[in-house]
Amino acid sequence: MRPFVRADSAFDAPLHDGVMVLNAASGRFHAMDAVGVAVWEELAQPSTLSELVQRLCARFAVSPEECQRDVAA
């Protein structure tokens, strides 16, 4: 399975309460809230799904099953 990592074509800019990500390849913008920002921060380094879920569960009150389901979606 490929590791989860930020796309080379994605660029971010901070917002008041989150972050805006531009996918230069598609021209699409994505606004992220605090949870999205946490995922974005974790994707700064390549991670397996298991590693990503473990780090997110340490940051948020969420079960590993629910976190994995949401991240993999």
C-alpha positions as CSV (number, residue, x, y, z in Angstrom):
1,M,0.0,0.0,0.0
2,R,1.3,3.5,-0.9
3,P,2.1,5.8,2.0
4,F,-0.1,8.8,2.7
5,V,1.7,12.0,1.9
6,R,1.0,15.5,0.6
7,A,0.8,15.8,-3.2
8,D,3.6,17.7,-4.8
9,S,1.0,19.8,-6.6
10,A,-0.7,20.9,-3.4
11,F,0.1,24.3,-1.8
12,D,-1.3,25.7,1.4
13,A,-2.0,29.1,3.0
14,P,-3.1,29.7,6.5
15,L,-6.6,31.1,7.2
16,H,-8.0,32.6,10.4
17,D,-9.4,29.3,11.6
18,G,-7.9,26.7,9.3
19,V,-5.9,26.4,6.1
20,M,-6.7,26.7,2.4
21,V,-5.1,24.1,0.0
22,L,-4.7,24.6,-3.7
23,N,-4.3,21.6,-5.9
24,A,-2.4,23.2,-8.7
25,A,-2.9,20.1,-10.9
26,S,-6.6,20.4,-10.8
27,G,-7.0,24.1,-10.0
28,R,-9.3,23.2,-7.0
29,F,-9.2,24.9,-3.6
30,H,-10.0,23.1,-0.4
31,A,-10.7,24.8,2.9
32,M,-9.8,22.8,6.0
33,D,-11.0,23.1,9.6
34,A,-8.9,22.3,12.7
35,V,-9.2,18.5,12.1
36,G,-8.3,18.9,8.4
37,V,-5.3,21.0,9.5
38,A,-4.2,18.3,11.8
39,V,-4.3,15.7,9.0
40,W,-2.5,18.1,6.7
41,E,0.3,18.6,9.3
42,E,0.7,14.9,9.7
43,L,1.0,14.4,6.0
44,A,4.2,16.5,5.9
45,Q,6.0,13.2,6.2
46,P,5.0,10.0,4.4
47,S,3.0,7.7,6.7
48,T,1.1,4.4,6.5
49,L,-2.5,4.5,7.3
50,S,-1.8,2.8,10.6
51,E,0.8,5.4,11.6
52,L,-1.4,8.3,10.6
53,V,-4.4,6.9,12.5
54,Q,-2.2,6.4,15.6
55,R,-0.9,10.0,15.6
56,L,-4.4,11.4,15.0
57,C,-5.9,9.4,17.8
58,A,-3.2,10.8,20.1
59,R,-4.4,14.3,19.2
60,F,-8.1,13.8,19.2
61,A,-10.7,11.9,21.3
62,V,-11.5,9.3,18.6
63,S,-11.4,5.6,18.4
64,P,-8.9,4.0,16.0
65,E,-11.7,2.4,14.0
66,E,-13.6,5.7,13.5
67,C,-10.4,7.6,12.7
68,Q,-9.3,5.0,10.2
69,R,-12.7,5.0,8.5
70,D,-12.7,8.8,8.2
71,V,-9.1,9.0,7.0
72,A,-9.5,6.3,4.4
73,A,-12.8,7.8,3.1
